[in-house]
Amino acid sequence: MHEYIVSMARCARNAAASLRQLSTAEKNSLLMRIAEVLEMRKDEIAAANREDVEAAKAAGISAAMVDRLSLTPSRFAAMVDGVRHVATLPDPVGEILWTRERPSGITIRKVREPFGVVAVVFESRPNVFVDTAALCLKTGNAIILRGGKEALRSNAALAAAVREALGGKCPDAVQFVDRPGHEAVTELVRATGLVDVAIPRGGERLIRAMCEAALIPVLKHCKGVCHIYVDDEADLAMALAIIDNAKRQRPSACNAVECVIVHEKLYPLFRPMLDAWAEDNGVTLHDGNFGTEYLGLEMSVGKVKDWRDAIAFINANSSRHSDCIITDNAQKAAEFLRDVDSACVYHNVSTRFTDGAEFGMGAEIGISTDKLHARGPMGLEELTTYKYNITGDGVVRT
């Protein structure tokens, strides 16, 4: 396994050097070609995904995981549209962040550049393969992808389509680890000097295992324990609509609400309304059990003294992913937005908007709950680092 991963990483390193030399137009052309080939191979990819879904159901995998695994026609179309959208976005590579003329006679420019080689380890969702490949290609990064065994057929079909689209230009810019088992992941996160950063897209166990084994930086996408606080000055119809969307629109998503907390003065009125909504829609409510990511039609419910208590509660129990306040009081909302220590903080908006496409980034490579190097939805800019270019005319330091 060691030689297999090292060989792959060396090829990726060479591909990254070639990607640096491509113009924005050339990268966009590759992306458009990927979208075209994906559509040409749509039936083949769909058949592979059906096999994975059927095998997952037979193995007794949870409904939430089966949902994440399913590449429905609408999700396939959105995936392909996402590739085309990434092609239309500004290329961050080469952007000059600032320029300084120094008294010494040197000129310093801070310039965006690619990471180099990115390893993405993900579970279930096959669309992650294409989303992350598109973002990395646009930013000049080579990528090594390792999906879960439950999506092996789907990912293999997607990998074949992407490799066909890349053709002779830079076929090793997107590579697929087709060998199951944890050993491949361990080798990837220990490939110092070859892989620059690893990004896990999966459950806590995967993320913890990668961090414990890693000798390279890991950008974590931790679980989504998202909260909605309903204030005593909230519009109750709005509150129910937002909770409904945040829980039921796609309950297996990491940005779905997992806990609703209510102002204690409002609780006697709002809790029966919440109970009726839950019964009508097949949602199980839990009193307590805070900090749980259900990924299904379940959520925790609690009460707090006021908005400041809600802020403290969320900071103690959330995964710092996405949290919301529902209130008509602008001052309370401003304090909530300032003081809740999460990647995305909302006022009167469903947490389901924490998404690269909804943020105008095109696809996303993940939702980072870290604070370094990126936080929240990771789009093109978040897949770059920077360097300093210093120029002069024979300047020496005295």
Sequence and secondary structure as in RCSB ss.txt:
>XXXX:A:sequence
MHEYIVSMARCARNAAASLRQLSTAEKNSLLMRIAEVLEMRKDEIAAANREDVEAAKAAGISAAMVDRLSLTPSR
FAAMVDGVRHVATLPDPVGEILWTRERPSGITIRKVREPFGVVAVVFESRPNVFVDTAALCLKTGNAIILRGGKE
ALRSNAALAAAVREALGGKCPDAVQFVDRPGHEAVTELVRATGLVDVAIPRGGERLIRAMCEAALIPVLKHCKGV
CHIYVDDEADLAMALAIIDNAKRQRPSACNAVECVIVHEKLYPLFRPMLDAWAEDNGVTLHDGNFGTEYLGLEMS
VGKVKDWRDAIAFINANSSRHSDCIITDNAQKAAEFLRDVDSACVYHNVSTRFTDGAEFGMGAEIGISTDKLHAR
GPMGLEELTTYKYNITGDGVVRT
>XXXX:A:secstr
 HHHHHHHHHHHHHHHHHHHT  HHHHHHHHHHHHHHHHHTHHHHHHHHHHHHHHHHHTT  HHHHHHH   HHH
HHHHHHHHHHHHHS   TT EEEEEE TTS EEEEEEEE SEEEEEE S THHHHHHHHHHHHTT EEEEE  GG
GHHHHHHHHHHHHHHHTTT GGGEEE    SHHHHHHHHT TTT  EEEEES HHHHHHHHHH SS B       
EEEEE TTS HHHHHHHHHHHHHS TTSTTSEEEEEEETTTHHHHHHHHHHHHHHHT EEEES TT    SSEEE
EEEESSHHHHHHHHHHHS SSEEEEE S HHHHHHHHHH  SSEEEESS GGG STTTTTSSS S EE SSSS  
EE  SGGGEEEEEEEE SS    
